[in-house]
Amino acid sequence: MKNIYEMQVEFIGSQTDYVATEEFVLAETEEEVCDYIDKTYNDSRWKEWMNDDDMDNEEGVTGDETARQQLFRLKGDVNDEFKDCNDMHMGLIFYGWKKVDCKPTQTHIDALKEIGVLTEI
């Protein structure tokens, strides 16, 4: 059974910042959503980060938690209180997701597709 996930984007700039819904994603697992966001919007930054052993020793990764486990616990880097916000001159963009709290019906899916805000993966 596929679920609908809200894909969130956060922009932090020197003069403005916002959090918004970028789109909705229809997927079976959070891993599919994570991979979709990373490939489509994030230039595979998360994939590199999750495969970097040095990242597992950075601040914010608790105990035996790996970078991958942290990413999935936080559902992206938009919810990471330790995210690096030092280079805000050009602005920073962070992504995340959350599961929509309802079982999607075909009516939900068709309506979101019709207005162009749902990607099925």
Secondary structure, DSSP 8 states (H G I E B T S, - for coil): --EEEEEEEEEE-SS-EEEEEEEEEEES-HHHHHHHHHHHHSTTHHHHHHT-GGGGGSTT--TT--HHHHHHHHTBSTT-TT------SS-EEEEEEEE-SS---HHHHHHHHHTT-EEE-
